[in-house]
Amino acid sequence: MSAQGGTKAVVAALLANLGIAITKFGAWALTGASSMLAEGVHSLADSGNQALLLLGGRAAKRAADEEHPFGYGRERYVYAFVVSIVLFAVGGLFALYEAFHKWQHPEPIEGRWWWVPLAVLVAAIVMESFSFRTAIVESNAVRGRASWVEFVRRAKQPELPVVLLEDLGALVGLVLALFGVSLTLLTGDGRWDAAGTACIGVLLVLIAIVLAIETKSLLLGESATRAHATAIRSALVGEGVRSIIHLKTLHLGPDELLVAAKIEVDEATTAADVARAIDAAESRVRAAVDIARVIYLEPDLRHAGKTSDGDAVAPRRMP
């Protein structure tokens, strides 16, 4: 459900940004407003980013093979990281360059098309709001009781946080552009337009940095959520399994979880009994957490000379 919701939000954002980019470039061609050019490049970069997210989602569906035995689920993280780079370089740095250029050579917005940037920005705000609303609705379906900050930081599906931050940045950027264009029209000073463009650039750079940090963490490999880890611990203990000596989890992708655990089994049991206990424990885990696809369980006996991670330690000397 989360993958479908993410795809729906990405497609909505892609269609909105393509339409917005065309209108912004048209406004820039008619008026020469730097904020229109910066916003047009921003929307074009966002459109490319959404295409990358869709491509990553498709690539992640490839079946596991000999070279990648755990599958290609992390492709979605790779493409999300590329999105942050594109947003930083194409969106943020270009806007800052354009702002610097226009500040040195300010140009007023004149001619009979002076009203076009205002109309385009208002229309873009309306279209972007629909895209943002779709992202919020789809995110609410999966974020549960988590705050928005927690959702962006903890979400294992990269598409929704990316689209959320992009749409939020786009809406704030549109307001900044509207502010700069309006003051330029009122005062005749093109530096207001350049200032609005600079604010857009700073905003995009900050969003790109946040996305890069979060997707980097996903690429390195994150453990299961606290709720999933608790459910797995509860499910492992049962008939033939007394306790968990240690447990490690790793997301192979947004919807695939690897579970590795050393479990304490009953003493004086046969190999067949241990095998049945492990099979039963695996079934309980998969029933409790449906994304637990790869499970490795190592049977062991707990004793005083073993830490909670199952490592042997030297006996403690008496004073």
Summary of the structure (lengths in Angstrom):
residues: 319
radius of gyration: 26.3
end to end distance: 60.3
largest distance: 93.6
contacts: 1100
relative contact order: 0.13
helix: 66%
strand: 11%
